[in-house]
Amino acid sequence: MNRKRITAALCASAALGAVAVSAQAVLINTGGGTGAIVFGVASIGGPGNPGAPVFISNNFTGLQDILVSPGNGWLTADTSIPNNIQEHSGFLPGFGVRIGGGNANGPFGFGAAAINTNGGVGFAISDTAPAGGSGSYLIASSITQYSSVGATIGTVGAGLGIAGQLLTPLSSMAVSLTIHVSDTAGVFNGVVSPPMVLAVGGGLNDVVSGDFWATQFNGLTGDFAGLAFDTTPILNIPDGDILTVRTTLTAIGDPSTLSSLGLGDPLLSPLLTQSGGSLADFMVSETLVAPAVPAPGTALTLTLFCVGAAHRRRA
């Protein structure tokens, strides 16, 4: 891994910021956002949860937005603070990587996550321990702000694109992306959209949720790809309105490999068509191309933030 190259790329994204354009006006990322990246090993146990996805409290965002169970019969993965093995927070953009180690629940595989200044997140995670009992996880959270320059009219949303592979017939993987938008003008009134969840366990009790979604799974190879995205109704955001966006991505593997895809990835193009929806005019959070991960077996623990260190909090 070229640390200088990663630093330059992340800091360049900070300098550019994020600008969402409409015919009427723009939403401009104001910079100065903060983020947190966490790696850990969760115990996995029953009973199965027959209902909706379940989330626990995140003391970085102050919300219930860390996934523990996708629902639909899935067991619960304990992704709470005691099972974290590495955790950092700071000003955005940020990058973290973890290879090896573990806790009493089992070994950690390897993982990496990068968060840019507008809350976009790229990630990759792999768990190779035997199926059942434990799973490697990562959590990437951010708090960012946007300003409306002019009266902004358009849809606001977020998107989750992933690809991965189940490594055994008993493997499973689950990933979620949650978005919460509040604003000074009261247009959004808190939670904007349902959580985006993609979970696959060989087709037995797979879970997909979001305003729009589509998946593809190859039962012979274990290869999986999925897309879920939220699009709020057309909104009239007044000039000068400040949006605060809280985003959290949770990814859990047991055993499997899983990584993010940019929403423009060709692999997602047929899934976007299949979903029957269109991405929002203003994407205030979305998955990015997965960051490069050093080869397994490399002894490395690294978390990098470009602009100083914020007060350390745990996701």
VENFEN-V35213 format. One record per residue. N is the residue number from 1. RES is the residue in one small letter. SS is DSSP state (H for helix, E for strand, - for the rest). PSI is psi in radians with two decimals (none if undefined). Layout:
<<N & RES & SS & PSI> <N & RES & SS & PSI>>
This chain:
<<1 & m & - & 2.32> <2 & n & - & 1.75> <3 & r & H & -0.67> <4 & k & H & -0.70> <5 & r & H & -0.74> <6 & i & H & -0.78> <7 & t & H & -0.79> <8 & a & H & -0.72> <9 & a & H & -0.76> <10 & l & H & -0.73> <11 & c & H & -0.54> <12 & a & H & -0.69> <13 & s & H & -0.55> <14 & a & H & -0.69> <15 & a & H & -0.63> <16 & l & H & -0.58> <17 & g & - & -2.86> <18 & a & - & 2.27> <19 & v & E & 2.13> <20 & a & E & 2.20> <21 & v & E & 2.38> <22 & s & - & 3.02> <23 & a & - & -0.42> <24 & q & - & -0.74> <25 & a & - & -2.90> <26 & v & E & 2.63> <27 & l & E & 2.13> <28 & i & E & 2.22> <29 & n & E & 2.22> <30 & t & - & -0.10> <31 & g & - & 3.09> <32 & g & - & 0.25> <33 & g & - & 2.86> <34 & t & E & 2.76> <35 & g & E & 2.89> <36 & a & E & 2.43> <37 & i & E & 2.27> <38 & v & E & 2.44> <39 & f & E & 2.58> <40 & g & E & 3.10> <41 & v & E & 2.11> <42 & a & E & 2.47> <43 & s & E & 2.56> <44 & i & E & 2.16> <45 & g & E & 3.08> <46 & g & E & -3.03> <47 & p & E & 2.92> <48 & g & E & 2.53> <49 & n & E & 1.92> <50 & p & - & -0.20> <51 & g & - & -2.49> <52 & a & - & 2.91> <53 & p & - & 2.56> <54 & v & E & 2.36> <55 & f & E & 2.65> <56 & i & E & 2.97> <57 & s & E & 2.48> <58 & n & E & 1.97> <59 & n & - & 0.16> <60 & f & - & -0.85> <61 & t & - & -0.34> <62 & g & - & 0.30> <63 & l & E & 2.93> <64 & q & E & 1.51> <65 & d & E & 0.22> <66 & i & E & 2.10> <67 & l & E & 2.36> <68 & v & E & -0.44> <69 & s & E & 2.29> <70 & p & - & -0.18> <71 & g & - & -2.88> <72 & n & - & 0.65> <73 & g & - & -0.08> <74 & w & E & 2.61> <75 & l & E & 3.12> <76 & t & E & 2.28> <77 & a & E & 2.15> <78 & d & - & 1.62> <79 & t & - & 0.47> <80 & s & - & 2.94> <81 & i & H & -0.75> <82 & p & H & -0.36> <83 & n & H & 0.00> <84 & n & E & 2.42> <85 & i & E & -0.19> <86 & q & E & 2.31> <87 & e & E & 2.32> <88 & h & E & 2.75> <89 & s & E & 2.78> <90 & g & E & -3.04> <91 & f & E & 2.60> <92 & l & - & 2.64> <93 & p & - & 2.81> <94 & g & E & 2.73> <95 & f & E & 2.42> <96 & g & E & 2.58> <97 & v & E & 2.52> <98 & r & E & 2.30> <99 & i & E & 2.11> <100 & g & - & -2.97> <101 & g & - & -2.78> <102 & g & E & -2.87> <103 & n & E & -2.88> <104 & a & - & -0.34> <105 & n & - & -0.47> <106 & g & E & -3.06> <107 & p & E & 2.62> <108 & f & - & 2.43> <109 & g & - & -1.85> <110 & f & E & 2.71> <111 & g & E & 2.79> <112 & a & E & 2.63> <113 & a & E & 2.53> <114 & a & E & 2.34> <115 & i & E & 2.23> <116 & n & - & -3.10> <117 & t & - & -0.36> <118 & n & - & 0.37> <119 & g & - & 0.07> <120 & g & - & 2.48> <121 & v & E & 2.31> <122 & g & E & 2.52> <123 & f & E & 2.81> <124 & a & E & 2.41> <125 & i & E & 2.53> <126 & s & E & 2.38> <127 & d & E & 2.22> <128 & t & - & 0.07> <129 & a & - & 2.76> <130 & p & - & 2.61> <131 & a & - & 2.50> <132 & g & - & 2.62> <133 & g & - & -0.81> <134 & s & E & 2.82> <135 & g & E & 2.47> <136 & s & E & 2.49> <137 & y & E & 2.78> <138 & l & E & 2.63> <139 & i & E & 2.26> <140 & a & E & 2.02> <141 & s & E & 2.66> <142 & s & E & 2.69> <143 & i & E & 2.03> <144 & t & E & 2.91> <145 & q & E & 2.55> <146 & y & E & 2.62> <147 & s & E & 2.38> <148 & s & E & 2.07> <149 & v & E & 1.83> <150 & g & - & 3.04> <151 & a & - & 1.88> <152 & t & E & 2.15> <153 & i & E & 2.17> <154 & g & E & 3.07> <155 & t & - & 2.60> <156 & v & E & 2.39> <157 & g & E & -2.92> <158 & a & E & 2.83> <159 & g & E & 2.54> <160 & l & E & 2.07> <161 & g & E & 2.30> <162 & i & E & 2.79> <163 & a & E & 2.57> <164 & g & E & -3.04> <165 & q & E & 2.29> <166 & l & E & 2.26> <167 & l & - & -0.32> <168 & t & - & 2.90> <169 & p & - & -0.35> <170 & l & - & 0.11> <171 & s & - & 2.82> <172 & s & E & 2.77> <173 & m & E & 2.60> <174 & a & E & 2.43> <175 & v & E & 2.51> <176 & s & E & 2.65> <177 & l & E & 2.12> <178 & t & E & 2.59> <179 & i & E & 2.33> <180 & h & E & 2.16> <181 & v & E & 2.23> <182 & s & E & 2.81> <183 & d & E & 2.79> <184 & t & - & -0.42> <185 & a & - & -0.14> <186 & g & - & 0.34> <187 & v & - & -0.69> <188 & f & - & -0.54> <189 & n & - & 0.79> <190 & g & - & -2.33> <191 & v & E & 2.28> <192 & v & - & -0.66> <193 & s & - & 2.83> <194 & p & - & 2.72> <195 & p & - & 2.49> <196 & m & E & 2.12> <197 & v & E & 2.30> <198 & l & E & 2.12> <199 & a & E & 2.38> <200 & v & E & 2.36> <201 & g & - & 0.80> <202 & g & - & 0.23> <203 & g & - & -0.07> <204 & l & - & -0.81> <205 & n & - & 0.87> <206 & d & - & 2.67> <207 & v & E & 2.33> <208 & v & E & 2.37> <209 & s & E & 2.76> <210 & g & - & 3.05> <211 & d & - & -0.69> <212 & f & E & 2.59> <213 & w & E & 2.84> <214 & a & E & 2.62> <215 & t & E & 2.83> <216 & q & E & 2.44> <217 & f & E & 2.31> <218 & n & - & 1.86> <219 & g & - & -0.37> <220 & l & - & -0.72> <221 & t & - & -0.30> <222 & g & - & 0.08> <223 & d & E & 2.44> <224 & f & E & 2.48> <225 & a & E & 2.53> <226 & g & E & 2.65> <227 & l & E & 2.30> <228 & a & E & 2.41> <229 & f & E & 2.71> <230 & d & E & 2.47> <231 & t & E & 1.96> <232 & t & - & 2.83> <233 & p & - & 2.85> <234 & i & - & 2.24> <235 & l & E & 2.61> <236 & n & E & 1.75> <237 & i & E & 2.06> <238 & p & - & 2.74> <239 & d & - & 2.33> <240 & g & - & -0.09> <241 & d & - & 2.39> <242 & i & E & 2.12> <243 & l & E & 2.30> <244 & t & E & 2.13> <245 & v & E & 2.15> <246 & r & E & 2.12> <247 & t & E & 2.42> <248 & t & E & 2.29> <249 & l & E & 2.29> <250 & t & E & 2.30> <251 & a & E & 2.29> <252 & i & E & 2.33> <253 & g & E & 2.52> <254 & d & E & 1.66> <255 & p & - & 2.51> <256 & s & E & 2.96> <257 & t & E & 2.49> <258 & l & E & 2.36> <259 & s & E & 2.80> <260 & s & E & 2.75> <261 & l & - & 2.46> <262 & g & - & 2.57> <263 & l & - & -0.23> <264 & g & - & 0.09> <265 & d & - & 2.36> <266 & p & H & -0.50> <267 & l & H & -0.47> <268 & l & H & -0.20> <269 & s & H & -0.86> <270 & p & H & -0.49> <271 & l & H & -0.63> <272 & l & H & -0.75> <273 & t & H & -0.78> <274 & q & H & -0.56> <275 & s & H & -0.47> <276 & g & - & 0.13> <277 & g & - & -3.13> <278 & s & - & 2.50> <279 & l & - & 2.66> <280 & a & - & 2.73> <281 & d & - & -0.66> <282 & f & E & 1.85> <283 & m & E & 1.86> <284 & v & E & -0.10> <285 & s & E & 2.46> <286 & e & E & 2.76> <287 & t & E & 2.63> <288 & l & - & 3.04> <289 & v & - & 2.37> <290 & a & - & 2.44> <291 & p & - & 2.71> <292 & a & - & 2.45> <293 & v & - & 2.28> <294 & p & - & 2.79> <295 & a & - & 2.45> <296 & p & - & 2.54> <297 & g & - & -0.25> <298 & t & - & 2.27> <299 & a & - & 1.78> <300 & l & - & 2.31> <301 & t & E & 2.07> <302 & l & E & 2.29> <303 & t & E & 2.28> <304 & l & E & 2.21> <305 & f & E & 2.40> <306 & c & - & -0.49> <307 & v & - & 1.48> <308 & g & - & -2.97> <309 & a & - & 2.23> <310 & a & - & 3.01> <311 & h & - & 2.23> <312 & r & - & 2.12> <313 & r & - & 2.73> <314 & r & - & 2.37> <315 & a & - & none>>
